[in-house]
């Protein structure tokens, strides 16, 4: 049987994917700014058998719907939102095996400072950190960081290619493996001859400096990416080790996975698909829980999120008028294509709203532990994926339900990959801590 991994998919905010569920009386997501909330979450995830916690992030607010952030603010649609990076070392301190993936938008970072931040995380977690490479899609983020508008889609990938080249040079090529001596008798901490400056002179960035951090356990963090456009897949195949794909059908995802694996060959890839589960001790208990959750859905909040991710102001259309993306839509191109495939070419706002069953377009898997396990196993085998990003519903009970009800069944059937030991990269790929050739990071090594 194909084994797979479970990531918890979360965000340092009140409302992440399933909008409106923060209003449920048992939901604790309003405690997002409490460190105790995240420490408890990390312990729960590790005990429940999750392989990693993946933290999404955005810079900017969802202000496409009606041309204002009002709906996002009113419904807590990823605002307010704290920086996820400082949470990771704290959570690592109370766990032993849990991995941590974090989204950081490189479009508004400088490679030198960012490289130090990620090396710091890798040191403080003992090599359990990954980075989700994004260039963003929110015009509000561009305006917030001193730009008049977001860069064009392909230009953002050009920027990303240069950024990656710069941080690889810092992580992999500045300090030799034996640079740190820590020789007290000789009063020699590090050998200057084994440390060299990085000289990167590119179109976007200029660096003439040594990396400030001594080599961390993985040097380069585990690299995630989620691009689904042609350019995005080319970038992912060159750089990513783990790739997120949207759920559609197992057959469609299998085709996408085969394409990604072929592009990346001979490098191995881990491919994760997004999923939402509502599990109960019986099918009836799960169905009742699902109906209970549905009473708290915010359709307006879901529209605010969808409008930003698609780059379409739905308030400009009548409920039953076919929606057309403007030629200058800034949203995620693959999301627009996915909606058209799901709803048909002449889909309307009302059609979209019908799919917000739990405050998002993602249809949940609802059932008993055996039924949910069957669906996940079927998905993994038919789509040839390596794991699932499970979005939260009512937290923490949704995660506690997975640990109490679902993962024991998955383990019993041999479907859940064991957590293992070592760095995040070791656990995922069973190899060394470092990225190996032919990955472009290896080209910068001493």
Protein Blocks (a to p, Z undefined) as FASTA:
>chain_A
ZZddddddddddfblmlghjlmpmkbcklmmmpmklmmmmmmmmmmnopabdcddddedd
dfkggoiaklmmmnopoiacddfklmmmmmmmmcfklccdddddfklccfklmmmmmmmm
mmmnnopaccdddebjafklmmmnopabdcdfklmmmmmmmmmmmmmmmmmmmpcfklpn
opaklopabdfklcccdddddfkbccddddfbdcdfklpacdddfbfbfklmmmmmmmmm
bdcdddfbfklmmmmmmmmmmmmpcbdcdddddddddddfbfklmmmmmmmmmmmccfkl
mmmmmmmmnopafklpcfklccdddfklcbdfklmmmmmmmnojkbcfklmmmmmmnopa
bdcdeddfklmmmmmmmmmmmnopabdcdddfbdfklmmmmmmmmmmmmmmnopaccfbg
cjfklmmnopafbdcdfbfklmmpZZ
